Amino acid sequence: MGQMRKQTQINHMLRALQLVNDRDGVRTKSVQFQSCFQLLQAGTTQCGRDRHVENYSSGQQSVTGVTSVDDSNSYWRIRGKTATVCERGTPIRCGQPIRLTHVNTGRNLHSHHFTSPLSGNQEVSAFGEEGEGDYLDDWTVLCNGPYWVRDGEVRFKHSSTEVLLSVTGEQYGRPISGQKEVHGMAQPSQNNYWKTMEGIFMKPTELLKTEVHHAEL
């Protein structure tokens, strides 16, 4: 009887160690707050970028999709939702609201109830100054598992209007010929999956180790 109890305790210890290892694996692969990277539409070569020269009818700057992964204007920094400060390096949970701030301009990825000019979907624009806009800059990360991982596909759902960040292929003419419209779609499809590309990913904090410790008590 004592031997069986001892074996049960060993099994529990091994399971706890496996839990720590599993979470540490996710932790090292996760996307963290303040990371800078390019966003690539999954299954394509379309990178989201902020354009300086083209304004929408709403008066805000357009966001377009380009095929050049070497475009320095395609980098975004991930931050906490409006009026929230998140510690640098904290892993981002699936279902967590965030802001995406364009590195070169300091404007946030934004959406509102305006119709996009090419597809007739909802307009997605770049809004704000020096990283400060409003609550319509907030997007919710939709992914599988507890955390957003670097090589995983994610969707971004606009927190207020619930559209999904998408590219469906409509192209602009001059002066931005060949660039594709980025917009918000009401329905999920393959056109609204995204992945991270090259960039700077912050080192995860010790937060998850603390969470694992508490989970084992």
C-alpha positions in Angstrom: 0.0 0.0 0.0 2.8 2.4 0.9 4.6 1.5 -2.3 1.5 2.3 -4.4 1.1 5.7 -2.6 4.8 6.5 -3.3 4.4 5.6 -7.0 1.3 7.8 -7.1 3.3 10.7 -5.7 6.1 10.1 -8.2 3.6 10.2 -11.0 2.1 13.5 -9.8 5.6 14.9 -9.6 6.4 13.8 -13.1 3.1 15.3 -14.4 4.0 18.6 -12.7 7.4 18.7 -14.3 5.8 18.0 -17.7 3.4 20.9 -17.1 6.3 23.2 -16.4 8.2 22.0 -19.5 5.2 22.4 -21.7 4.5 25.9 -20.5 8.2 26.9 -20.8 8.1 25.7 -24.4 5.2 27.9 -25.1 6.8 30.7 -23.2 9.9 30.8 -25.3 7.9 30.7 -28.6 5.3 33.3 -27.6 4.8 36.8 -29.0 5.3 39.4 -26.3 4.3 43.0 -25.6 6.6 45.6 -27.2 7.8 43.1 -29.8 8.3 44.6 -33.3 7.6 42.6 -36.4 6.0 42.3 -39.9 2.5 40.9 -40.2 2.1 38.5 -43.1 -1.2 37.2 -44.4 -1.1 33.4 -43.9 -0.6 31.6 -47.2 0.3 34.7 -49.2 3.2 37.2 -49.4 1.0 40.2 -48.3 2.6 42.3 -45.6 0.4 45.0 -43.9 1.9 48.5 -44.1 0.9 52.1 -43.4 0.9 54.4 -46.4 1.8 58.1 -46.1 0.4 59.3 -49.4 -3.1 57.9 -49.6 -5.9 59.1 -47.4 -9.4 57.5 -47.1 -12.6 59.5 -47.3 -12.7 59.5 -43.5 -9.5 61.5 -43.6 -7.3 58.8 -42.0 -4.3 57.2 -43.6 -4.8 54.0 -45.5 -3.2 50.6 -44.6 -2.3 48.4 -47.6 -0.9 45.0 -48.3 2.5 44.8 -50.2 4.4 41.8 -51.4 7.9 43.1 -50.5 9.1 41.6 -47.2 12.1 44.0 -47.3 9.8 47.0 -46.9 10.9 48.9 -43.8 7.4 50.5 -43.7 5.8 47.2 -42.8 6.9 46.9 -39.1 4.4 47.0 -36.2 4.9 47.1 -32.5 2.5 45.3 -30.2 1.1 47.1 -27.1 -1.6 46.8 -24.5 -5.1 47.9 -25.2 -6.1 51.6 -24.9 -5.4 53.1 -21.4 -3.5 49.9 -20.4 0.2 49.5 -19.7 1.6 46.0 -20.2 5.1 45.0 -19.0 7.6 44.6 -21.8 8.2 41.0 -22.6 4.9 39.7 -21.2 3.5 36.8 -23.4 0.2 37.6 -25.1 -2.7 35.4 -24.4 -5.2 34.2 -26.9 -8.3 36.3 -26.5 -6.4 39.3 -25.1 -7.0 42.8 -26.5 -4.0 44.6 -28.0 -3.0 47.6 -30.1 -0.7 47.4 -33.1 1.4 50.6 -33.5 3.1 51.3 -36.8 6.8 51.7 -36.0 7.6 54.5 -38.6 4.6 56.7 -38.0 3.5 56.0 -34.5 -0.1 55.5 -35.6 -2.3 52.6 -34.5 -4.1 50.1 -36.6 -7.7 51.3 -36.4 -11.2 50.6 -37.7 -14.6 52.3 -37.6 -18.0 52.3 -39.4 -16.7 53.6 -42.7 -16.9 51.6 -45.9 -13.6 50.7 -47.5 -13.2 52.1 -51.0 -12.5 49.0 -53.1 -14.2 46.0 -51.5 -17.1 47.7 -49.7 -16.0 46.1 -46.4 -15.2 48.0 -43.3 -12.4 50.5 -43.5 -9.1 49.8 -41.7 -6.8 52.8 -41.2 -3.8 54.2 -39.3 -4.9 56.6 -36.6 -3.4 58.6 -33.7 -0.2 60.4 -32.9 2.9 59.0 -31.1 1.0 55.8 -30.3 -2.1 57.5 -28.8 -5.4 57.2 -30.5 -8.7 55.9 -29.0 -10.6 52.8 -28.1 -11.2 52.0 -31.8 -7.5 51.0 -32.0 -8.1 47.9 -29.9 -8.0 44.4 -31.5 -8.5 41.0 -29.9 -6.0 38.2 -30.7 -7.8 35.0 -31.8 -5.7 31.9 -31.7 -5.5 28.3 -30.5 -3.9 27.5 -27.1 -3.1 29.7 -24.2 -0.7 32.1 -25.9 0.0 33.6 -29.3 3.0 31.8 -30.7 5.4 33.2 -33.3 4.9 30.5 -35.9 1.1 30.2 -35.4 -1.7 31.6 -37.4 -3.9 34.2 -35.7 -6.9 36.4 -36.5 -7.3 40.0 -35.2 -10.9 40.8 -34.3 -11.8 44.5 -33.9 -12.8 44.8 -30.3 -15.6 47.3 -30.9 -17.1 46.4 -34.3 -16.1 42.7 -34.3 -14.8 42.7 -37.9 -11.7 40.6 -38.8 -8.6 42.1 -40.2 -8.4 40.9 -43.8 -7.0 41.2 -47.3 -9.0 39.8 -50.3 -7.0 41.0 -53.3 -8.5 44.3 -54.4 -5.7 46.5 -55.7 -5.3 50.3 -55.8 -4.3 52.3 -58.8 -1.9 55.2 -58.9 -0.1 56.5 -56.9 0.1 53.2 -55.0 -0.5 50.8 -57.9 -0.4 47.1 -57.0 -0.9 47.6 -53.3 -3.9 45.7 -51.9 -6.6 47.0 -49.7 -6.6 45.9 -46.0 -10.1 46.0 -44.5 -12.4 44.4 -41.9 -14.6 41.5 -42.8 -17.7 40.4 -40.8 -17.2 36.7 -41.6 -14.2 34.4 -40.9 -12.4 33.0 -43.9 -8.8 32.2 -45.0 -8.4 35.9 -45.9 -8.2 36.9 -42.3 -5.4 34.6 -41.0 -2.0 36.3 -40.2 1.5 35.3 -39.1 4.5 37.1 -37.7 7.6 37.5 -39.8 11.0 38.8 -39.1 11.4 41.3 -36.3 12.5 41.9 -32.7 10.8 39.6 -30.1 11.2 40.5 -26.5 12.5 38.0 -24.0 9.5 36.6 -22.0 9.3 37.7 -18.4 9.2 35.3 -15.4 5.4 35.7 -15.1 4.6 32.2 -16.3 6.9 30.5 -13.9 5.1 32.2 -11.1 1.8 31.1 -12.6 3.0 27.5 -12.8 4.2 27.6 -9.2 0.7 28.7 -8.0 -1.0 26.1 -10.1 0.9 23.4 -8.4 0.0 24.4 -4.9 
